[in-house]
Amino acid sequence: MNIVILTSRYPSEKNPYSHMFVHTRSKEYLAKGHNIKVLVPSHDNSCYSIDGVEVIHGHVQSFYQHIDKADRVMIH
């Protein structure tokens, strides 16, 4: 299943403990075989991977293409 998680913040190398609950849940979805993509609204465009979770920072309007392809969208 393709799961998109929309959240206000997410762990990164510079801020590893930010919203750790959402990251822990994301890792469990990965362990169950789901594809996870985390979308974080931001003025800057960037993407990175942490523990196998793809994280995309960007403008909300750029998220439509990811949400449209998702089987489930979760908001945290």
Backbone as JSON, one array per atom type, in Angstrom:
{
  "sequence": "MNIVILTSRYPSEKNPYSHMFVHTRSKEYLAKGHNIKVLVPSHDNSCYSIDGVEVIHGHVQSFYQHIDKADRVMIH",
  "N": [[0.84, -1.17, 0.0], [0.51, 2.24, -0.75], [1.36, 4.81, 1.26], [0.87, 8.09, 2.34], [2.07, 10.49, 4.5], [1.2, 13.42, 6.01], [2.66, 15.98, 7.71], [3.61, 18.43, 10.2], [6.24, 18.63, 10.99], [9.32, 16.7, 10.99], [11.67, 14.15, 11.89], [15.18, 14.76, 11.29], [18.64, 14.84, 10.22], [19.72, 17.1, 11.46], [17.84, 17.63, 13.39], [17.03, 15.3, 15.15], [15.03, 14.38, 16.94], [12.59, 15.47, 16.48], [9.18, 15.25, 16.38], [9.13, 12.44, 16.83], [7.3, 10.39, 17.33], [5.72, 10.13, 15.01], [7.65, 9.3, 13.22], [8.4, 6.82, 14.3], [6.03, 5.41, 13.9], [5.98, 5.47, 11.1], [8.21, 3.87, 10.46], [7.27, 1.41, 11.34], [5.18, 0.94, 9.53], [6.74, 0.66, 7.22], [8.11, -1.69, 7.93], [6.05, -3.49, 7.74], [5.79, -3.7, 5.07], [4.75, -1.63, 3.53], [4.77, 1.24, 1.32], [6.14, 4.3, 2.14], [5.74, 7.78, 2.27], [6.63, 10.88, 3.42], [5.31, 14.07, 3.81], [6.18, 17.4, 4.28], [5.13, 20.58, 4.86], [6.79, 23.48, 3.65], [8.84, 26.4, 3.08], [11.13, 25.96, 1.74], [12.45, 23.72, -0.72], [13.23, 20.4, -0.45], [14.53, 17.08, -0.1], [14.96, 14.0, 1.63], [16.14, 10.94, 3.08], [15.39, 8.98, 5.88], [16.14, 6.38, 7.89], [15.08, 4.74, 5.9], [12.7, 5.97, 5.25], [11.13, 8.13, 3.04], [11.31, 11.59, 2.87], [9.81, 14.62, 2.11], [10.18, 18.02, 1.79], [8.4, 20.92, 1.04], [6.39, 23.19, -0.99], [2.92, 23.29, -0.39], [1.21, 22.96, -2.63], [2.75, 21.47, -4.34], [2.47, 18.97, -3.37], [0.23, 17.65, -4.26], [0.56, 15.81, -6.4], [1.75, 13.63, -5.13], [-0.11, 12.93, -3.19], [-2.26, 12.24, -4.78], [-1.5, 9.79, -5.83], [-1.55, 8.13, -3.68], [-2.67, 5.4, -1.6], [-3.58, 5.66, 0.95], [-3.9, 8.52, 3.03], [-2.5, 10.16, 5.68], [-2.78, 12.43, 8.35], [-0.81, 14.19, 10.52]],
  "CA": [[0.0, 0.0, 0.0], [1.22, 3.52, -0.78], [0.87, 5.67, 2.33], [1.44, 9.43, 2.45], [1.85, 11.11, 5.81], [1.36, 14.87, 5.98], [2.95, 16.39, 9.08], [4.21, 19.76, 10.29], [7.69, 18.48, 11.16], [9.74, 15.3, 10.93], [13.09, 14.05, 12.25], [16.23, 14.9, 10.27], [19.97, 14.77, 10.84], [19.91, 18.27, 12.31], [16.82, 17.64, 14.44], [16.63, 13.88, 15.15], [13.94, 14.02, 17.86], [11.39, 16.2, 16.12], [8.01, 14.43, 16.01], [9.61, 11.06, 16.78], [6.16, 9.47, 17.31], [5.32, 9.91, 13.63], [8.71, 8.51, 12.6], [8.28, 5.45, 14.8], [4.9, 4.82, 13.18], [6.4, 5.29, 9.7], [9.1, 2.71, 10.4], [6.43, 0.21, 11.49], [4.52, 0.74, 8.23], [7.77, 0.1, 6.34], [8.37, -3.08, 8.35], [4.91, -4.29, 7.27], [5.85, -3.79, 3.61], [4.09, -0.5, 2.86], [5.6, 2.34, 0.81], [5.85, 5.48, 2.95], [6.27, 9.06, 1.84], [6.25, 11.91, 4.38], [5.29, 15.41, 3.22], [6.28, 18.44, 5.3], [5.03, 21.91, 4.25], [7.98, 24.29, 3.9], [9.19, 27.38, 2.03], [12.27, 25.38, 1.02], [12.24, 22.42, -1.34], [14.31, 19.45, -0.21], [14.08, 15.74, 0.24], [15.98, 13.16, 2.24], [15.65, 9.66, 3.58], [15.85, 8.67, 7.22], [15.74, 5.01, 8.23], [14.31, 4.2, 4.8], [11.49, 6.77, 5.03], [11.34, 9.27, 2.15], [10.73, 12.81, 3.43], [9.83, 15.71, 1.14], [9.8, 19.35, 2.25], [8.08, 21.75, -0.1], [5.14, 23.95, -1.0], [1.75, 22.41, -0.31], [0.66, 22.66, -3.95], [3.56, 20.43, -4.98], [2.13, 17.68, -2.75], [-0.93, 17.02, -4.91], [0.97, 14.65, -7.21], [2.03, 12.52, -4.23], [-1.37, 12.55, -2.55], [-3.11, 11.62, -5.81], [-1.04, 8.41, -6.04], [-1.57, 7.4, -2.41], [-3.83, 4.6, -1.22], [-4.02, 6.23, 2.22], [-3.25, 9.76, 3.44], [-2.64, 10.37, 7.12], [-2.37, 13.79, 8.75], [-0.34, 14.25, 11.92]],
  "C": [[0.89, 1.24, 0.0], [0.59, 4.46, 0.25], [1.62, 6.99, 2.31], [1.07, 9.96, 3.82], [2.17, 12.59, 5.68], [1.53, 15.33, 7.43], [3.68, 17.73, 9.09], [5.72, 19.72, 10.48], [8.04, 17.0, 11.23], [11.22, 15.23, 11.28], [14.01, 14.2, 11.03], [17.57, 14.78, 10.99], [20.2, 15.92, 11.81], [18.95, 18.3, 13.51], [16.25, 16.22, 14.59], [15.43, 13.52, 16.02], [12.63, 14.73, 17.55], [10.29, 15.25, 15.66], [8.37, 12.94, 15.89], [8.45, 10.05, 16.75], [5.77, 9.13, 15.87], [6.38, 9.06, 12.91], [8.65, 7.05, 13.03], [7.14, 4.73, 14.08], [5.26, 4.55, 11.72], [7.28, 4.07, 9.55], [8.32, 1.41, 10.55], [5.67, -0.08, 10.2], [5.51, 0.14, 7.23], [8.03, -1.37, 6.65], [7.26, -4.02, 7.89], [4.83, -4.36, 5.75], [5.18, -2.66, 2.85], [5.13, 0.49, 2.35], [5.17, 3.6, 1.55], [6.51, 6.7, 2.33], [5.73, 10.09, 2.83], [6.37, 13.27, 3.71], [5.25, 16.44, 4.34], [6.19, 19.8, 4.61], [6.22, 22.77, 4.65], [8.15, 25.3, 2.77], [10.33, 26.85, 1.17], [11.89, 24.04, 0.42], [13.46, 21.54, -1.07], [13.7, 18.09, 0.03], [15.27, 14.95, 0.79], [15.32, 11.87, 2.69], [16.23, 9.46, 4.96], [15.27, 7.31, 7.6], [14.85, 4.39, 7.15], [13.02, 4.94, 4.49], [11.84, 7.97, 4.16], [10.59, 10.48, 2.7], [10.9, 13.93, 2.41], [9.34, 16.98, 1.8], [9.49, 20.18, 1.02], [6.76, 22.49, 0.06], [3.97, 22.97, -1.08], [1.21, 22.04, -1.69], [1.48, 21.61, -4.68], [3.25, 19.04, -4.43], [1.0, 16.94, -3.45], [-0.55, 15.76, -5.69], [1.25, 13.43, -6.33], [0.73, 12.0, -3.58], [-2.27, 11.82, -3.53], [-2.75, 10.15, -6.03], [-1.14, 7.54, -4.79], [-2.84, 6.55, -2.26], [-4.44, 5.13, 0.06], [-3.23, 7.5, 2.48], [-3.55, 9.95, 4.92], [-2.11, 11.76, 7.45], [-2.02, 13.74, 10.23], [0.07, 15.66, 12.24]]
}
